[in-house]
Amino acid sequence: MLPIILDGSKVRVGLTGSGEALERRLAVAKAGGVDDPILYEGQLPDASDLASLQILFVAGLDDDTSRVLAEAARQAGVIVNVEDVPDLCDFHMPAQVRRGDLLLAISTAGKSPALSRVLRENLEKKFPPEWEQRLDELASLRSQWRADGASPGDVSARTRALLTERDWLE
């Protein structure tokens, strides 16, 4: 597994499939900053559609259709994720906890989705919604500290001290 975080606003993302599975993937794409995902609901993208994409999510389709579509996408140079079919995936979607720009991701490389879910639920409790504001505060402080001439090491030390002082990680 190669862990990367993509800027959703800089990639062309398509989604195809049906039902709740497609809706879940659409929600993940939008939460990841994909402003205008191309949705092929009730239809499959053709070769020209695939040529315009960089990433394709497939969800809620039967295995045979998913396999054919994944192969066609790869031939077009598109990386593919077929929900719940690891063998057809070029990448896996981690379990996620989002708190604004704070993203905590858990992956078992598809080996135990249940473990990923349990860990996500645990992290949701440890990192409640107020972490969105905490990150914003830390970002503001970081900018100020850097503007005042603090080195990256100093910023790191100050951040650690603040986290300890406010007991945010206990």
C-alpha positions in Angstrom: 0.0 0.0 0.0 1.2 3.5 -0.9 -0.5 6.0 1.4 -1.2 9.3 -0.3 -3.7 12.1 0.1 -5.0 13.5 -3.1 -6.4 17.0 -3.5 -9.9 16.2 -4.8 -10.1 19.5 -6.6 -7.2 18.6 -8.9 -8.3 15.2 -10.1 -11.1 14.1 -12.5 -13.3 11.6 -10.7 -16.1 9.5 -12.0 -18.5 7.3 -10.2 -20.7 4.6 -11.6 -23.1 2.1 -10.0 -26.3 2.1 -8.1 -28.0 2.3 -4.7 -26.6 3.1 -1.3 -23.1 1.9 -2.3 -22.9 4.6 -5.0 -24.3 7.2 -2.6 -21.6 6.3 0.0 -18.8 6.7 -2.6 -20.3 10.0 -3.8 -20.4 11.3 -0.2 -16.7 10.3 0.3 -15.7 12.0 -3.0 -17.4 15.2 -2.0 -16.0 15.2 1.5 -12.6 14.7 -0.1 -13.0 18.0 -2.0 -14.1 16.6 -5.4 -16.3 19.5 -6.3 -17.9 18.1 -9.5 -17.6 14.4 -9.6 -18.9 12.9 -12.9 -21.8 10.6 -12.0 -22.8 7.8 -14.3 -25.9 6.6 -12.4 -27.9 4.0 -14.3 -25.4 3.9 -17.1 -21.8 2.8 -17.6 -19.2 5.2 -18.9 -18.0 4.4 -22.4 -14.4 4.6 -23.7 -14.6 8.4 -24.3 -16.0 9.0 -20.8 -13.2 6.9 -19.3 -10.6 8.8 -21.3 -11.6 12.0 -19.5 -11.2 10.6 -16.0 -8.2 9.9 -13.7 -10.1 8.0 -11.0 -13.2 5.8 -11.3 -15.3 4.5 -8.4 -17.5 1.5 -9.1 -20.1 0.6 -6.5 -23.3 -1.4 -6.4 -22.7 -3.3 -9.7 -22.5 -7.1 -10.2 -19.0 -8.6 -10.3 -19.0 -9.4 -14.0 -19.9 -5.9 -15.0 -17.5 -4.4 -12.5 -14.7 -6.6 -13.8 -15.3 -5.5 -17.5 -15.5 -1.9 -16.5 -12.4 -2.0 -14.3 -10.4 -3.5 -17.2 -11.7 -0.9 -19.6 -10.8 1.9 -17.2 -7.3 0.6 -16.7 -6.8 0.4 -20.5 -7.8 4.1 -20.6 -5.2 4.9 -17.9 -7.7 5.4 -15.1 -7.2 4.0 -11.6 -10.1 2.1 -10.3 -11.8 1.3 -7.0 -14.6 -1.4 -7.0 -16.3 -1.3 -3.7 -15.9 -4.6 -1.7 -13.9 -6.4 -4.5 -10.3 -5.9 -3.5 -9.0 -8.0 -6.5 -10.5 -5.4 -8.9 -9.1 -2.4 -7.1 -6.0 -0.4 -7.9 -6.4 1.4 -4.5 -8.4 0.9 -1.4 -10.5 3.5 0.5 -9.5 3.7 4.1 -12.0 4.0 7.0 -12.0 7.7 7.8 -12.6 10.2 10.5 -13.0 13.7 9.2 -12.8 16.8 11.4 -12.6 19.6 8.9 -9.2 19.4 7.4 -8.1 16.8 10.0 -8.3 13.4 8.3 -7.6 10.2 10.2 -7.4 7.1 8.0 -7.3 3.4 8.8 -6.5 0.7 6.3 -6.1 -3.1 6.6 -5.5 -3.4 2.9 -8.9 -4.9 2.6 -8.0 -7.8 4.9 -10.4 -6.9 7.7 -13.0 -4.1 7.0 -14.5 -4.9 10.4 -11.3 -4.1 12.2 -11.1 -0.8 10.2 -14.7 0.0 11.2 -14.0 -0.7 14.9 -10.8 1.4 14.9 -12.7 4.2 13.1 -15.5 4.2 15.7 -12.8 4.3 18.5 -11.1 7.3 16.8 -14.4 9.1 16.4 -14.8 9.1 20.2 -11.2 10.1 20.8 -11.3 12.9 18.2 -14.8 14.5 18.6 -16.1 17.3 16.3 -14.3 20.1 18.2 -11.0 18.9 16.6 -12.0 20.9 13.5 -11.7 24.1 15.5 -8.6 22.9 17.3 -6.9 22.3 14.0 -7.9 25.7 12.8 -6.5 27.2 16.0 -3.2 25.3 15.6 -2.9 26.4 12.0 -3.3 30.0 13.0 -0.7 29.7 15.7 1.7 27.9 13.4 1.4 30.8 10.9 2.0 33.3 13.6 4.9 31.4 15.0 6.5 31.0 11.6 6.0 34.7 10.8 7.7 35.5 14.1 10.7 33.5 12.9 10.2 30.2 14.8 11.9 27.2 13.2 10.0 24.1 12.2 11.4 22.4 15.3 10.3 25.3 17.5 6.8 25.1 16.0 6.7 21.4 16.6 7.8 21.8 20.2 5.3 24.6 20.8 2.5 22.5 19.3 3.4 19.6 21.6 3.4 21.8 24.6 0.0 23.3 23.7 -1.5 19.8 23.2 -0.1 18.8 26.6 -1.1 22.0 28.3 -4.7 21.8 27.1 -4.9 18.0 27.6 -6.2 17.5 24.1 -4.8 14.0 23.6 -5.9 12.4 26.9 
